[in-house]
Amino acid sequence: MAPALAAIAALLSAIAAPTHVAGLELEFPSDWFPVRIPRVTREDLALPGHEELQRGGAPFILTNALQSSEALTDLTADWVKRKFGSRHADLYEHGIRDTNDKPVITSASDALEFVENSGLAGNGSYAMVRLGATQTAAVRALMRPGYPALFDSDWWLQSCLHSTAARDNVFLAVAWSILIVGSDSAGFHLHWDSINTGTFQFQVAGTKHWVVCDPRGEESFYDPGDIDAFAPDLKAYPAFREALTKHCAHVAVAPGEALFYPSNWWHATKSDGATLGFVGRTVTRWNHKDVHQALRKRCDNPAPRTSKPPPKGESHLAKPRAPAAS
């Protein structure tokens, strides 16, 4: 068989139905989620026949993203506290169920402690630790064998942003690189990412379920935050049935894997157990003009703050209580 045909055959064999993971019971009608997201290895990704994936034109799961990586053992919540505990974090105390859920700005240490306690109490919460360029490099040092070429935007960042200070400013302003920690059942509503980059997420701990939707069907997606993609109210949002049966996929991403999705693809998540992931944005030859335009628009029209830090010296987080022993 010719190499190109062999690569296509391998890709088709890797496309599987959504994975069932014990612990989080998700059952869907058989006609939902027809879109299939390929699962490929680093070696598969480099083969002829995968050009659409190589250029970031379609979503995929990289199954050996963190093979033999120190990240799987060393990148823990405790490591984050030690390395970045004093950095600001966005804490969503009840997850991100819709656009009304706004973050509390607190330290990474306090945010991660809150998430850990909320898991004991059975409440889903998220903490997002925004990283600058230097902190991102520290995380990447654990991620052997390193980024796939598609995930590496250093060529663009260094050519367009000529100083570490400039890169830090962009990283923090648009959440270019973040560590995201969630307690069991923590969820993020259906939405799309701003500034037109592609996005990847390395799953370091726990399993995360995703609903990922092709933007060509976005007329049936309603507004960001309207839809619980895992349990949609089709009486209130009947057009979303078309999304479920034509435009969306459901996948489960396990520790050591990474999910990539292109610019403007919609997505929602739900944690199965406590989860930790490393999220980054990527610029390619095909989206860099759109990214530049989006950043220019953000610079010309800065968004208002949606939350504010607590008063200095005050403890502002009520720690969730674990249920009493029975």
Secondary structure, DSSP 8 states (H G I E B T S, - for coil): --HHHHHHHHHHHH--S----TTS-----TTS------EE-HHHHTSTT-HHHHTT-S-EEETTTTTT-THHHH--HHHHHHHHTTSEEEEETT-B-STT---EEEEHHHHHHHHHHHHHTT---EEEEE--HHHHHHHHTTSTT---GGG--HHHHHHH--SHHHHHHHHHHTT-EEEEEE-TT-EEEEE--GGG-EEEEEEEEEEEEEEEE-GGGGGGS-STTS--TTS--TTT-TTHHHIIIIIEEEEEE-TT-EEEE-TT-EEEEEEEEEEEEEEEEE--TTTHHHHHHHHHHHHHS----S-----TT-------------
